[in-house]
Amino acid sequence: MKKGFTLIELLTVITLLGIISIIVMPKILEQFESKKTSADDISKQTIYIGAEEYIRSHDYLYDESVGYLCISLQTLVDNGNLVEPIIDVKTGTSISLSTKVELTYSDNQYKFEYNTLRCQNE
């Protein structure tokens, strides 16, 4: 009697593994994307915290008549509020220091938005 597997048994195992991978792979890829989104949110939060520290120490910069203020990442790095390089998690590349954070003030609190159209045009 021979020891080993027949061709049919090997093909069956390979087919089952293929079916399992087709079912499982989308879930695994979804988890990777979810983690990238979380890391991206953390990166933005770090930028917002740096901008908030900067504006609280330079309160005179905000002009309520204009309604917003744009602060470049270069300014935040120069003042020690952020550490360079700042990495975009989704692309894995360094974010340009000319990118700006838009600051608005309402309801007695600062609100920040990263890379807005209004600040890109300044």
N, C-alpha and C positions, 0 to 999 in steps of 0.2 A: 504494500500500500504506500502511495506517495504522500509526502508531507508537503504542505504549502496550500496556496489558495488557487482557485480556478479563476479564469478570466472573468466569468460571470460574477463571482463574488467581489473581485476587485472593481469592476465597473459599477456594481451596485453601491459599494462604499463610496466611490468617487462621486457618483450621482447624488447620493444622500448628503455628502459634504457640500456639494455645489448648491443644493436646495437650501441647506441650513445657512450657508453664507449669503445667499440671496435674501433670505429673511432677516438675518442679523445685521448685515452691513449698513443698511439705511439708519438703523438705530445707533450704531457706533459713530457714523458720520454726523448724525444729529447731535450727539454728545460733544464731539469736537467743536462743532459750530457754536454750540451753547457756551462752551468754555471760552472760546474766542470772544464772544459777545460780552461775557462777564469781565474778561480781562480788559476789553475796550472800555467798558463802563468804569472800571477802576482807573484806567489811564485818564479818562475825562475828569473823573472826580479829583484826581491828583492835580490836574491843571486848574480846576475850579478852586481848589483849596489854596493853591499858590496865588491865583488872581485875587482871592478874597484877602489873603494876608497882605498882599501888595496894596490893595485899595484901602484897607483899614489903616495902613501906615502912611498913605498918601491921600487922605480923604479930600483934600482941596482940589484934586484933579477932576472929580465928578461934578459936572455942571448939569443941574436939574433942568435948566431951560432947553438943553439939547435932548435930554431924555435917555441918552445912552453914552457909553464910553467904550472904545476899543483899545485893548491892551495887547501888544504883541508878546509872543512867547520869548522873544529876545529880551524884552524889558524885564520879564519875570526871571529869566536866567541871570541877567546882569545884576539884579537886585537880590539874588540868592533865594528867591521864592520857589524856583524849580531847578532841578539838576539836569544838565544836558548829558547824553542825548535823550530825547523824548521819542519813544518808539510807538508807531502805529501797529497795534497787535494784529489787525486783519491783514496788512500787507507785509509786515515785518521790516518796514523801512523807517528811517528816522523822519520825524515830522519837521517840516521847515520852521525855523525860528521866526520867520516873517508871518506865520499864521497868527491870527488874532482871536482873542476871547472878547465877546461882547458882554458888557456889564450894563444892567438896568437896575433901577431901584424903585421898589414899590412895597407897600404894606410894611414899612420899616425894615426891609431886608433887601440885600443884594441878590440879584439873580444873574446867573452866568449862562452863556451859550457859546459853544465852541464852533469856530469857523463859519460864521454866519455870512450871508450874502452882503448885508449892510457893511460889515467890517472888511470884507474882501475888496470892496469898491473904494475904500479910503486909501 
